[in-house]
Amino acid sequence: MSTTIAAMDLLPRSGLDRIVAFCLDAGKPQVLAVSGLMIAGIAVADWEVGLDISLGILYILPMVLAAIVLTPRSIIDFATLNWPLSML
């Protein structure tokens, strides 16, 4: 079994693997801060483009990032707090 794990360490890591590893190493406050900044940036961009283009789908990215460190109930709360931003 340890041979398999050692062999997996030699494989190139994808971008997603690096992001998840960073989030797990960074800790909950840092991950939530980055997620909040992403949401704020998306909200500003969504407001700037107006009704012509909807950027609502982009709100999924910070939610997935936050879900790495949140409990299921906290994920629901986080999504509920961010839902009004997608309606701008």
N, C-alpha and C positions, 0 to 999 in steps of 0.2 A: 504494500500500500504506500509506503513512503517513497518508493521508486516512482510511482505514478505522480505523487505530489511534487517531487523534485523535477520530474519531466515537465510538468505543467508550468513550473516557474521559469523554464527555459523558453517557453513559447512567447512570442510577442504579445503584449497586452493591447487590447483594443482601447479606443478612447473612452468607451463606457466603463470598462474595467478600471481605468485610471481615475475617472470621476468618482465612481463608487468608493474606491480605496481612499481617495482624498477626503471624501465626506465622512467616512468612518473614522479616519484619523483626526479630522478637524474638530469634531464634536458638535453637539446639538446647537449651541448658540451661533456658531459660525455658519453652519449650514442654513439655519433659518434666516440669518442676516443676508446671506447671498441670495437665498430664495426670495426674500422680501425685496431686495434691490432689483432682482430680475422682474418681479411682478410690477414694481413701480416703473421700471423702464418700459415694459410692455404696455402698461396703462397709458403712459405719456405718448408712446408711439401710436397706440390705438386711438387716442383722442386726436392726435395730429392728423391722421389720415381721414378722420371723419367717418361718415357713413358709406363712403365709396368702397372701402375695403375693410373687412372684418379680420382683426388679428386675434380673435378669441381663442383660436386653436393653440396659439403660443402659450397660453396660460397653463397648458398641460406640463410644459417643461419644468417650471419651478415647483409645481405640485409633485411631480415625480421625484425631484431632488429632495424636497422636504419630507416625502414619504419614507425616505431612507432612514430618517432619525425619529419619526413620529410614531405614536401608537395609532391603531385604527380610529379610535374616537377622536384623537387630536387631528388626524387627517381630515375627518369630516368637519370639525370645527374650523380648520384652516381654509378648507374649500368654501365653507359658508361665509367666512369673512371676506374672501376674495371674489365671490360671485358677483357682487354689485359692480366691481371694477370692469368685468367683462361686458356689462350692460351700458357702459359709457359710449 
